[in-house]
C-alpha cells in the first residue's frame, strides 16, 4: 500500500471516530440530564476511573496503555461540552 | 433509558474507540516506515492541517468543532507512539 492509500485509510477511520465521539457525547449529555434531575453529583471519580480502566483493559496496542489513558482523559473531558454550550455545536 | 443503560452504551462505544484508535496508530506507523524509507520528513504540517479540517468537516455535533480539533490534536500526537516504543504496547 502507498502513502496515499494509508492516508485514505486514516481519513476513513477519522470519520468513524468523529461519529463515535459525538455519539459518546450524546450519551454523556443524557447522563448529565439524569444526574441533574436526580440531584446526583455531576463528577463521579469512581466512574471516571472505571472508564479509564475499561479502555486500558480493551487495549491490544500498538498504542501504549499510557497513550490510551491520555486519549480517554481528553475524551471524558470534552464529552459533556466543556465549551459551555451543553449540547449545541459551536 | 436509565443511567446504567447509558453507561453500558458508553462502555460499548469506548471499546470501539480503542479499536479504531489502535487501527489508526497502525496506519500511522506504516506511514512513518514509508516516509523513512523514502527519506521524507516525518512531520508534514500540511497533512496535519488536512486531518484537522477533515475531522471538523465531518463533525455533526453535539461536540463543538473546537472540541473535535483538540481531540484530534491529541489523536495525531499519540498515533506514532510518542512513548518512544514505535510499535510495541507499553
N, CA and C atoms of all chains as a GROMACS GRO file, in nm:
protein
  540
    1UNK      N    1   0.083  -0.122   0.000
    1UNK     CA    2   0.000   0.000   0.000
    1UNK      C    3   0.086   0.126   0.000
    2UNK      N    4   0.046   0.226  -0.074
    2UNK     CA    5   0.122   0.350  -0.084
    2UNK      C    6   0.087   0.446   0.031
    3UNK      N    7   0.168   0.551   0.043
    3UNK     CA    8   0.141   0.656   0.141
    3UNK      C    9  -0.004   0.707   0.127
    4UNK      N   10  -0.046   0.733   0.004
    4UNK     CA   11  -0.181   0.784  -0.023
    4UNK      C   12  -0.289   0.686   0.022
    5UNK      N   13  -0.263   0.556   0.000
    5UNK     CA   14  -0.359   0.453   0.043
    5UNK      C   15  -0.375   0.455   0.195
    6UNK      N   16  -0.262   0.462   0.266
    6UNK     CA   17  -0.269   0.463   0.413
    6UNK      C   18  -0.340   0.588   0.463
    7UNK      N   19  -0.316   0.699   0.394
    7UNK     CA   20  -0.381   0.823   0.437
    7UNK      C   21  -0.532   0.817   0.414
    8UNK      N   22  -0.571   0.757   0.303
    8UNK     CA   23  -0.716   0.741   0.279
    8UNK      C   24  -0.777   0.651   0.386
    9UNK      N   25  -0.702   0.549   0.427
    9UNK     CA   26  -0.748   0.459   0.533
    9UNK      C   27  -0.767   0.539   0.664
   10UNK      N   28  -0.670   0.626   0.693
   10UNK     CA   29  -0.678   0.710   0.813
   10UNK      C   30  -0.799   0.804   0.804
   11UNK      N   31  -0.822   0.863   0.687
   11UNK     CA   32  -0.935   0.956   0.671
   11UNK      C   33  -1.068   0.883   0.700
   12UNK      N   34  -1.074   0.758   0.655
   12UNK     CA   35  -1.194   0.675   0.677
   12UNK      C   36  -1.212   0.648   0.828
   13UNK      N   37  -1.104   0.609   0.893
   13UNK     CA   38  -1.107   0.584   1.038
   13UNK      C   39  -1.150   0.712   1.111
   14UNK      N   40  -1.096   0.826   1.067
   14UNK     CA   41  -1.125   0.953   1.135
   14UNK      C   42  -1.274   0.988   1.126
   15UNK      N   43  -1.334   0.960   1.011
   15UNK     CA   44  -1.479   0.986   1.000
   15UNK      C   45  -1.557   0.902   1.100
   16UNK      N   46  -1.515   0.775   1.117
   16UNK     CA   47  -1.581   0.688   1.216
   16UNK      C   48  -1.556   0.739   1.358
   17UNK      N   49  -1.434   0.786   1.382
   17UNK     CA   50  -1.401   0.839   1.515
   17UNK      C   51  -1.489   0.961   1.548
   18UNK      N   52  -1.504   1.051   1.452
   18UNK     CA   53  -1.587   1.171   1.473
   18UNK      C   54  -1.731   1.128   1.508
   19UNK      N   55  -1.781   1.029   1.436
   19UNK     CA   56  -1.916   0.980   1.459
   19UNK      C   57  -1.930   0.921   1.600
   20UNK      N   58  -1.834   0.836   1.637
   20UNK     CA   59  -1.841   0.770   1.769
   20UNK      C   60  -1.823   0.871   1.882
   21UNK      N   61  -1.732   0.966   1.863
   21UNK     CA   62  -1.709   1.066   1.968
   21UNK      C   63  -1.835   1.149   1.992
   22UNK      N   64  -1.907   1.180   1.885
   22UNK     CA   65  -2.032   1.255   1.901
   22UNK      C   66  -2.142   1.169   1.963
   23UNK      N   67  -2.144   1.042   1.926
   23UNK     CA   68  -2.243   0.952   1.986
   23UNK      C   69  -2.216   0.941   2.137
   24UNK      N   70  -2.088   0.933   2.170
   24UNK     CA   71  -2.049   0.926   2.312
   24UNK      C   72  -2.090   1.053   2.385
   25UNK      N   73  -2.072   1.166   2.318
   25UNK     CA   74  -2.108   1.293   2.379
   25UNK      C   75  -2.258   1.301   2.404
   26UNK      N   76  -2.338   1.252   2.310
   26UNK     CA   77  -2.484   1.250   2.331
   26UNK      C   78  -2.520   1.167   2.454
   27UNK      N   79  -2.454   1.051   2.471
   27UNK     CA   80  -2.479   0.968   2.590
   27UNK      C   81  -2.441   1.043   2.717
   28UNK      N   82  -2.324   1.110   2.714
   28UNK     CA   83  -2.277   1.182   2.833
   28UNK      C   84  -2.374   1.295   2.868
   29UNK      N   85  -2.428   1.360   2.766
   29UNK     CA   86  -2.524   1.469   2.792
   29UNK      C   87  -2.653   1.412   2.853
   30UNK      N   88  -2.697   1.297   2.807
   30UNK     CA   89  -2.814   1.231   2.866
   30UNK      C   90  -2.789   1.198   3.012
   31UNK      N   91  -2.670   1.144   3.038
   31UNK     CA   92  -2.634   1.109   3.175
   31UNK      C   93  -2.633   1.235   3.262
   32UNK      N   94  -2.581   1.344   3.207
   32UNK     CA   95  -2.581   1.471   3.280
   32UNK      C   96  -2.722   1.515   3.316
   33UNK      N   97  -2.814   1.499   3.220
   33UNK     CA   98  -2.954   1.537   3.246
   33UNK      C   99  -3.016   1.452   3.356
   34UNK      N  100  -2.991   1.321   3.351
   34UNK     CA  101  -3.044   1.231   3.454
   34UNK      C  102  -2.988   1.268   3.591
   35UNK      N  103  -2.856   1.292   3.594
   35UNK     CA  104  -2.793   1.327   3.722
   35UNK      C  105  -2.852   1.455   3.780
   36UNK      N  106  -2.875   1.554   3.692
   36UNK     CA  107  -2.933   1.680   3.740
   36UNK      C  108  -3.074   1.658   3.794
   37UNK      N  109  -3.151   1.579   3.720
   37UNK     CA  110  -3.291   1.552   3.762
   37UNK      C  111  -3.294   1.477   3.894
   38UNK      N  112  -3.195   1.392   3.916
   38UNK     CA  113  -3.194   1.310   4.038
   38UNK      C  114  -3.102   1.368   4.146
   39UNK      N  115  -3.056   1.491   4.123
   39UNK     CA  116  -2.968   1.560   4.219
   39UNK      C  117  -2.846   1.477   4.256
   40UNK      N  118  -2.788   1.413   4.156
   40UNK     CA  119  -2.663   1.337   4.177
   40UNK      C  120  -2.545   1.426   4.139
   41UNK      N  121  -2.428   1.403   4.201
   41UNK     CA  122  -2.311   1.485   4.163
   41UNK      C  123  -2.275   1.460   4.017
   42UNK      N  124  -2.242   1.568   3.944
   42UNK     CA  125  -2.206   1.553   3.801
   42UNK      C  126  -2.073   1.480   3.785
   43UNK      N  127  -1.979   1.512   3.873
   43UNK     CA  128  -1.847   1.448   3.864
   43UNK      C  129  -1.839   1.330   3.958
   44UNK      N  130  -1.820   1.211   3.903
   44UNK     CA  131  -1.811   1.090   3.985
   44UNK      C  132  -1.677   1.021   3.956
   45UNK      N  133  -1.579   1.048   4.044
   45UNK     CA  134  -1.442   1.000   4.017
   45UNK      C  135  -1.434   0.847   4.002
   46UNK      N  136  -1.519   0.773   4.075
   46UNK     CA  137  -1.515   0.626   4.062
   46UNK      C  138  -1.550   0.582   3.920
   47UNK      N  139  -1.651   0.648   3.864
   47UNK     CA  140  -1.692   0.613   3.728
   47UNK      C  141  -1.582   0.651   3.628
   48UNK      N  142  -1.519   0.766   3.651
   48UNK     CA  143  -1.410   0.807   3.561
   48UNK      C  144  -1.296   0.704   3.564
   49UNK      N  145  -1.265   0.659   3.684
   49UNK     CA  146  -1.159   0.556   3.699
   49UNK      C  147  -1.198   0.430   3.622
   50UNK      N  148  -1.326   0.391   3.636
   50UNK     CA  149  -1.376   0.271   3.568
   50UNK      C  150  -1.362   0.284   3.416
   51UNK      N  151  -1.399   0.401   3.364
   51UNK     CA  152  -1.390   0.424   3.219
   51UNK      C  153  -1.246   0.409   3.171
   52UNK      N  154  -1.152   0.468   3.246
   52UNK     CA  155  -1.011   0.461   3.207
   52UNK      C  156  -0.959   0.318   3.216
   53UNK      N  157  -1.002   0.246   3.320
   53UNK     CA  158  -0.959   0.106   3.335
   53UNK      C  159  -1.015   0.020   3.223
   54UNK      N  160  -1.141   0.040   3.190
   54UNK     CA  161  -1.202  -0.036   3.081
   54UNK      C  162  -1.128  -0.014   2.949
   55UNK      N  163  -1.093   0.112   2.924
   55UNK     CA  164  -1.024   0.144   2.799
   55UNK      C  165  -0.887   0.076   2.795
   56UNK      N  166  -0.814   0.080   2.906
   56UNK     CA  167  -0.683   0.014   2.910
   56UNK      C  168  -0.696  -0.137   2.894
   57UNK      N  169  -0.800  -0.193   2.959
   57UNK     CA  170  -0.820  -0.339   2.950
   57UNK      C  171  -0.849  -0.381   2.807
   58UNK      N  172  -0.919  -0.296   2.733
   58UNK     CA  173  -0.958  -0.329   2.595
   58UNK      C  174  -0.843  -0.305   2.496
   59UNK      N  175  -0.733  -0.248   2.543
   59UNK     CA  176  -0.627  -0.202   2.453
   59UNK      C  177  -0.532  -0.314   2.408
   60UNK      N  178  -0.534  -0.348   2.279
   60UNK     CA  179  -0.444  -0.452   2.229
   60UNK      C  180  -0.310  -0.396   2.182
   61UNK      N  181  -0.291  -0.262   2.182
   61UNK     CA  182  -0.175  -0.199   2.121
   61UNK      C  183  -0.197  -0.189   1.971
   62UNK      N  184  -0.112  -0.121   1.894
   62UNK     CA  185   0.020  -0.072   1.934
   62UNK      C  186   0.020   0.049   2.027
   63UNK      N  187  -0.092   0.117   2.047
   63UNK     CA  188  -0.091   0.229   2.142
   63UNK      C  189  -0.058   0.178   2.281
   64UNK      N  190   0.022   0.251   2.355
   64UNK     CA  191   0.054   0.213   2.492
   64UNK      C  192  -0.068   0.239   2.581
   65UNK      N  193  -0.072   0.173   2.696
   65UNK     CA  194  -0.180   0.200   2.791
   65UNK      C  195  -0.178   0.346   2.836
   66UNK      N  196  -0.058   0.401   2.849
   66UNK     CA  197  -0.047   0.543   2.889
   66UNK      C  198  -0.107   0.634   2.783
   67UNK      N  199  -0.085   0.600   2.655
   67UNK     CA  200  -0.143   0.680   2.546
   67UNK      C  201  -0.295   0.669   2.548
   68UNK      N  202  -0.346   0.548   2.567
   68UNK     CA  203  -0.492   0.528   2.574
   68UNK      C  204  -0.550   0.608   2.691
   69UNK      N  205  -0.480   0.608   2.803
   69UNK     CA  206  -0.526   0.683   2.920
   69UNK      C  207  -0.532   0.833   2.888
   70UNK      N  208  -0.427   0.885   2.827
   70UNK     CA  209  -0.425   1.028   2.792
   70UNK      C  210  -0.538   1.062   2.695
   71UNK      N  211  -0.560   0.974   2.598
   71UNK     CA  212  -0.666   0.998   2.499
   71UNK      C  213  -0.803   0.998   2.568
   72UNK      N  214  -0.826   0.903   2.657
   72UNK     CA  215  -0.957   0.895   2.720
   72UNK      C  216  -0.977   1.005   2.825
   73UNK      N  217  -0.869   1.053   2.884
   73UNK     CA  218  -0.884   1.168   2.974
   73UNK      C  219  -0.938   1.287   2.894
   74UNK      N  220  -0.886   1.305   2.773
   74UNK     CA  221  -0.937   1.415   2.690
   74UNK      C  222  -1.080   1.387   2.644
   75UNK      N  223  -1.108   1.263   2.606
   75UNK     CA  224  -1.242   1.227   2.559
   75UNK      C  225  -1.345   1.253   2.669
   76UNK      N  226  -1.312   1.212   2.792
   76UNK     CA  227  -1.403   1.235   2.905
   76UNK      C  228  -1.423   1.385   2.926
   77UNK      N  229  -1.310   1.455   2.917
   77UNK     CA  230  -1.309   1.600   2.940
   77UNK      C  231  -1.399   1.674   2.842
   78UNK      N  232  -1.399   1.631   2.716
   78UNK     CA  233  -1.474   1.702   2.612
   78UNK      C  234  -1.619   1.656   2.605
   79UNK      N  235  -1.647   1.536   2.658
   79UNK     CA  236  -1.775   1.470   2.630
   79UNK      C  237  -1.896   1.554   2.668
   80UNK      N  238  -1.884   1.625   2.779
   80UNK     CA  239  -2.002   1.697   2.825
   80UNK      C  240  -2.006   1.842   2.778
   81UNK      N  241  -1.922   1.873   2.680
   81UNK     CA  242  -1.928   2.006   2.621
   81UNK      C  243  -1.867   2.111   2.711
   82UNK      N  244  -1.735   2.097   2.732
   82UNK     CA  245  -1.667   2.193   2.820
   82UNK      C  246  -1.668   2.333   2.760
   83UNK      N  247  -1.708   2.343   2.631
   83UNK     CA  248  -1.721   2.475   2.569
   83UNK      C  249  -1.838   2.552   2.630
   84UNK      N  250  -1.919   2.481   2.706
   84UNK     CA  251  -2.025   2.550   2.778
   84UNK      C  252  -2.161   2.540   2.712
   85UNK      N  253  -2.163   2.508   2.584
   85UNK     CA  254  -2.290   2.509   2.511
   85UNK      C  255  -2.389   2.405   2.566
   86UNK      N  256  -2.335   2.293   2.612
   86UNK     CA  257  -2.422   2.189   2.667
   86UNK      C  258  -2.513   2.126   2.564
   87UNK      N  259  -2.462   2.101   2.448
   87UNK     CA  260  -2.542   2.028   2.351
   87UNK      C  261  -2.539   2.081   2.209
   88UNK      N  262  -2.521   2.207   2.190
   88UNK     CA  263  -2.522   2.260   2.054
   88UNK      C  264  -2.383   2.267   1.996
   89UNK      N  265  -2.371   2.238   1.866
   89UNK     CA  266  -2.241   2.250   1.801
   89UNK      C  267  -2.202   2.397   1.794
   90UNK      N  268  -2.075   2.426   1.820
   90UNK     CA  269  -2.017   2.562   1.822
   90UNK      C  270  -2.068   2.649   1.935
   91UNK      N  271  -3.432   0.532   2.910
   91UNK     CA  272  -3.309   0.459   2.946
   91UNK      C  273  -3.254   0.510   3.080
   92UNK      N  274  -3.204   0.418   3.161
   92UNK     CA  275  -3.151   0.455   3.293
   92UNK      C  276  -3.004   0.498   3.281
   93UNK      N  277  -2.953   0.553   3.390
   93UNK     CA  278  -2.811   0.589   3.400
   93UNK      C  279  -2.724   0.469   3.362
   94UNK      N  280  -2.757   0.352   3.417
   94UNK     CA  281  -2.679   0.231   3.389
   94UNK      C  282  -2.683   0.193   3.242
   95UNK      N  283  -2.799   0.210   3.180
   95UNK     CA  284  -2.811   0.180   3.036
   95UNK      C  285  -2.719   0.270   2.954
   96UNK      N  286  -2.721   0.400   2.986
   96UNK     CA  287  -2.637   0.495   2.912
   96UNK      C  288  -2.489   0.463   2.934
   97UNK      N  289  -2.456   0.423   3.056
   97UNK     CA  290  -2.315   0.392   3.083
   97UNK      C  291  -2.270   0.268   3.006
   98UNK      N  292  -2.360   0.168   2.998
   98UNK     CA  293  -2.325   0.050   2.918
   98UNK      C  294  -2.306   0.087   2.772
   99UNK      N  295  -2.388   0.180   2.725
   99UNK     CA  296  -2.375   0.228   2.586
   99UNK      C  297  -2.239   0.295   2.567
  100UNK      N  298  -2.200   0.376   2.666
  100UNK     CA  299  -2.068   0.442   2.659
  100UNK      C  300  -1.956   0.338   2.660
  101UNK      N  301  -1.968   0.237   2.745
  101UNK     CA  302  -1.863   0.133   2.751
  101UNK      C  303  -1.846   0.065   2.616
  102UNK      N  304  -1.959   0.043   2.550
  102UNK     CA  305  -1.958  -0.021   2.417
  102UNK      C  306  -1.887   0.070   2.315
  103UNK      N  307  -1.924   0.198   2.317
  103UNK     CA  308  -1.860   0.296   2.228
  103UNK      C  309  -1.710   0.302   2.255
  104UNK      N  310  -1.674   0.299   2.383
  104UNK     CA  311  -1.532   0.311   2.419
  104UNK      C  312  -1.451   0.192   2.366
  105UNK      N  313  -1.510   0.073   2.368
  105UNK     CA  314  -1.438  -0.042   2.312
  105UNK      C  315  -1.412  -0.022   2.163
  106UNK      N  316  -1.512   0.034   2.094
  106UNK     CA  317  -1.494   0.061   1.950
  106UNK      C  318  -1.389   0.170   1.929
  107UNK      N  319  -1.390   0.270   2.017
  107UNK     CA  320  -1.292   0.379   2.006
  107UNK      C  321  -1.150   0.325   2.024
  108UNK      N  322  -1.132   0.238   2.124
  108UNK     CA  323  -0.998   0.180   2.149
  108UNK      C  324  -0.952   0.104   2.025
  109UNK      N  325  -1.043   0.029   1.964
  109UNK     CA  326  -1.011  -0.049   1.845
  109UNK      C  327  -0.969   0.044   1.729
  110UNK      N  328  -1.050   0.146   1.705
  110UNK     CA  329  -1.023   0.238   1.594
  110UNK      C  330  -0.895   0.318   1.616
  111UNK      N  331  -0.873   0.360   1.740
  111UNK     CA  332  -0.752   0.438   1.770
  111UNK      C  333  -0.628   0.354   1.745
  112UNK      N  334  -0.635   0.225   1.778
  112UNK     CA  335  -0.520   0.137   1.753
  112UNK      C  336  -0.504   0.108   1.604
  113UNK      N  337  -0.615   0.096   1.534
  113UNK     CA  338  -0.608   0.074   1.390
  113UNK      C  339  -0.544   0.196   1.324
  114UNK      N  340  -0.584   0.314   1.372
  114UNK     CA  341  -0.526   0.439   1.320
  114UNK      C  342  -0.377   0.446   1.347
  115UNK      N  343  -0.338   0.401   1.466
  115UNK     CA  344  -0.198   0.403   1.504
  115UNK      C  345  -0.116   0.309   1.413
  116UNK      N  346  -0.173   0.192   1.382
  116UNK     CA  347  -0.103   0.101   1.290
  116UNK      C  348  -0.081   0.168   1.154
  117UNK      N  349  -0.182   0.238   1.105
  117UNK     CA  350  -0.168   0.310   0.977
  117UNK      C  351  -0.058   0.416   0.987
  118UNK      N  352  -0.059   0.491   1.097
  118UNK     CA  353   0.040   0.599   1.114
  118UNK      C  354   0.182   0.540   1.120
  119UNK      N  355   0.195   0.424   1.184
  119UNK     CA  356   0.328   0.361   1.192
  119UNK      C  357   0.374   0.315   1.053
  120UNK      N  358   0.281   0.263   0.974
  120UNK     CA  359   0.314   0.224   0.836
  120UNK      C  360   0.359   0.346   0.756
  121UNK      N  361   0.286   0.455   0.773
  121UNK     CA  362   0.322   0.579   0.703
  121UNK      C  363   0.461   0.626   0.746
  122UNK      N  364   0.489   0.615   0.874
  122UNK     CA  365   0.621   0.651   0.926
  122UNK      C  366   0.731   0.568   0.861
  123UNK      N  367   0.704   0.437   0.845
  123UNK     CA  368   0.804   0.349   0.781
  123UNK      C  369   0.829   0.388   0.636
  124UNK      N  370   0.718   0.417   0.565
  124UNK     CA  371   0.732   0.456   0.423
  124UNK      C  372   0.812   0.586   0.413
  125UNK      N  373   0.778   0.682   0.501
  125UNK     CA  374   0.848   0.811   0.496
  125UNK      C  375   0.998   0.793   0.522
  126UNK      N  376   1.031   0.707   0.619
  126UNK     CA  377   1.173   0.684   0.649
  126UNK      C  378   1.244   0.621   0.530
  127UNK      N  379   1.176   0.521   0.471
  127UNK     CA  380   1.236   0.451   0.357
  127UNK      C  381   1.256   0.546   0.239
  128UNK      N  382   1.166   0.642   0.225
  128UNK     CA  383   1.173   0.733   0.111
  128UNK      C  384   1.238   0.867   0.148
  129UNK      N  385   1.296   0.872   0.267
  129UNK     CA  386   1.364   0.993   0.315
  129UNK      C  387   1.274   1.117   0.308
  130UNK      N  388   1.147   1.100   0.346
  130UNK     CA  389   1.054   1.212   0.353
  130UNK      C  390   1.049   1.263   0.497
  131UNK      N  391   1.020   1.394   0.516
  131UNK     CA  392   1.009   1.444   0.654
  131UNK      C  393   0.895   1.374   0.728
  132UNK      N  394   0.919   1.336   0.856
  132UNK     CA  395   0.816   1.268   0.935
  132UNK      C  396   0.699   1.361   0.965
  133UNK      N  397   0.732   1.486   0.996
  133UNK     CA  398   0.628   1.582   1.031
  133UNK      C  399   0.590   1.664   0.908
  134UNK      N  400   0.465   1.654   0.866
  134UNK     CA  401   0.419   1.728   0.749
  134UNK      C  402   0.299   1.813   0.789
  135UNK      N  403   0.326   1.941   0.820
  135UNK     CA  404   0.221   2.028   0.876
  135UNK      C  405   0.098   2.041   0.785
  136UNK      N  406   0.119   2.036   0.652
  136UNK     CA  407   0.004   2.045   0.560
  136UNK      C  408  -0.091   1.928   0.580
  137UNK      N  409  -0.034   1.810   0.595
  137UNK     CA  410  -0.117   1.691   0.615
  137UNK      C  411  -0.190   1.700   0.751
  138UNK      N  412  -0.120   1.749   0.853
  138UNK     CA  413  -0.184   1.763   0.984
  138UNK      C  414  -0.303   1.858   0.975
  139UNK      N  415  -0.284   1.969   0.903
  139UNK     CA  416  -0.393   2.065   0.885
  139UNK      C  417  -0.511   1.999   0.814
  140UNK      N  418  -0.480   1.919   0.712
  140UNK     CA  419  -0.584   1.849   0.637
  140UNK      C  420  -0.664   1.754   0.726
  141UNK      N  421  -0.593   1.681   0.810
  141UNK     CA  422  -0.660   1.586   0.901
  141UNK      C  423  -0.756   1.660   0.994
  142UNK      N  424  -0.710   1.773   1.049
  142UNK     CA  425  -0.794   1.850   1.141
  142UNK      C  426  -0.915   1.909   1.067
  143UNK      N  427  -0.892   1.957   0.947
  143UNK     CA  428  -1.003   2.013   0.868
  143UNK      C  429  -1.104   1.905   0.832
  144UNK      N  430  -1.056   1.788   0.792
  144UNK     CA  431  -1.147   1.677   0.760
  144UNK      C  432  -1.234   1.640   0.880
  145UNK      N  433  -1.171   1.635   0.997
  145UNK     CA  434  -1.245   1.597   1.118
  145UNK      C  435  -1.353   1.701   1.149
  146UNK      N  436  -1.318   1.829   1.137
  146UNK     CA  437  -1.417   1.935   1.163
  146UNK      C  438  -1.530   1.929   1.062
  147UNK      N  439  -1.494   1.905   0.933
  147UNK     CA  440  -1.596   1.900   0.828
  147UNK      C  441  -1.694   1.785   0.853
  148UNK      N  442  -1.644   1.675   0.910
  148UNK     CA  443  -1.729   1.558   0.932
  148UNK      C  444  -1.812   1.570   1.060
  149UNK      N  445  -1.789   1.676   1.137
  149UNK     CA  446  -1.849   1.687   1.270
  149UNK      C  447  -1.994   1.739   1.269
  150UNK      N  448  -2.087   1.653   1.308
  150UNK     CA  449  -2.228   1.695   1.311
  150UNK      C  450  -2.269   1.757   1.445
  151UNK      N  451  -2.180   1.757   1.546
  151UNK     CA  452  -2.218   1.793   1.682
  151UNK      C  453  -2.282   1.673   1.750
  152UNK      N  454  -2.309   1.676   1.880
  152UNK     CA  455  -2.306   1.794   1.968
  152UNK      C  456  -2.166   1.845   2.006
  153UNK      N  457  -2.059   1.768   1.979
  153UNK     CA  458  -1.926   1.821   2.010
  153UNK      C  459  -1.900   1.945   1.925
  154UNK      N  460  -1.838   2.046   1.984
  154UNK     CA  461  -1.803   2.166   1.908
  154UNK      C  462  -1.685   2.135   1.816
  155UNK      N  463  -1.668   2.215   1.712
  155UNK     CA  464  -1.552   2.198   1.624
  155UNK      C  465  -1.422   2.216   1.703
  156UNK      N  466  -1.424   2.305   1.801
  156UNK     CA  467  -1.304   2.327   1.883
  156UNK      C  468  -1.271   2.201   1.963
  157UNK      N  469  -1.375   2.134   2.014
  157UNK     CA  470  -1.354   2.010   2.090
  157UNK      C  471  -1.297   1.902   1.998
  158UNK      N  472  -1.354   1.890   1.878
  158UNK     CA  473  -1.306   1.791   1.781
  158UNK      C  474  -1.160   1.819   1.746
  159UNK      N  475  -1.128   1.946   1.730
  159UNK     CA  476  -0.989   1.983   1.698
  159UNK      C  477  -0.895   1.943   1.811
  160UNK      N  478  -0.934   1.973   1.936
  160UNK     CA  479  -0.849   1.936   2.049
  160UNK      C  480  -0.832   1.784   2.057
  161UNK      N  481  -0.942   1.711   2.035
  161UNK     CA  482  -0.935   1.565   2.040
  161UNK      C  483  -0.841   1.510   1.933
  162UNK      N  484  -0.852   1.564   1.812
  162UNK     CA  485  -0.768   1.512   1.703
  162UNK      C  486  -0.623   1.557   1.716
  163UNK      N  487  -0.599   1.672   1.777
  163UNK     CA  488  -0.460   1.709   1.805
  163UNK      C  489  -0.396   1.603   1.894
  164UNK      N  490  -0.470   1.557   1.993
  164UNK     CA  491  -0.417   1.452   2.081
  164UNK      C  492  -0.403   1.320   2.006
  165UNK      N  493  -0.504   1.287   1.925
  165UNK     CA  494  -0.501   1.161   1.849
  165UNK      C  495  -0.378   1.158   1.756
  166UNK      N  496  -0.354   1.269   1.687
  166UNK     CA  497  -0.238   1.278   1.597
  166UNK      C  498  -0.109   1.263   1.678
  167UNK      N  499  -0.107   1.331   1.791
  167UNK     CA  500   0.009   1.331   1.879
  167UNK      C  501   0.046   1.191   1.927
  168UNK      N  502  -0.055   1.110   1.959
  168UNK     CA  503  -0.030   0.978   2.015
  168UNK      C  504  -0.008   0.872   1.908
  169UNK      N  505  -0.056   0.902   1.786
  169UNK     CA  506  -0.066   0.795   1.685
  169UNK      C  507   0.066   0.725   1.657
  170UNK      N  508   0.174   0.803   1.656
  170UNK     CA  509   0.301   0.741   1.618
  170UNK      C  510   0.381   0.692   1.736
  171UNK      N  511   0.314   0.682   1.851
  171UNK     CA  512   0.382   0.624   1.967
  171UNK      C  513   0.483   0.719   2.028
  172UNK      N  514   0.430   0.831   2.078
  172UNK     CA  515   0.518   0.931   2.139
  172UNK      C  516   0.586   0.876   2.264
  173UNK      N  517   0.542   0.758   2.311
  173UNK     CA  518   0.611   0.693   2.423
  173UNK      C  519   0.750   0.643   2.383
  174UNK      N  520   0.772   0.643   2.252
  174UNK     CA  521   0.905   0.609   2.206
  174UNK      C  522   0.919   0.468   2.154
  175UNK      N  523   0.826   0.381   2.191
  175UNK     CA  524   0.840   0.240   2.158
  175UNK      C  525   0.832   0.217   2.006
  176UNK      N  526   0.754   0.298   1.938
  176UNK     CA  527   0.743   0.286   1.794
  176UNK      C  528   0.679   0.156   1.750
  177UNK      N  529   0.576   0.115   1.818
  177UNK     CA  530   0.504  -0.002   1.769
  177UNK      C  531   0.461  -0.102   1.876
  178UNK      N  532   0.536  -0.115   1.981
  178UNK     CA  533   0.502  -0.214   2.083
  178UNK      C  534   0.417  -0.155   2.192
  179UNK      N  535   0.319  -0.230   2.242
  179UNK     CA  536   0.239  -0.183   2.355
  179UNK      C  537   0.328  -0.176   2.479
  180UNK      N  538   0.313  -0.068   2.557
  180UNK     CA  539   0.393  -0.039   2.676
  180UNK      C  540   0.541  -0.011   2.651
   0.00000   0.00000   0.00000
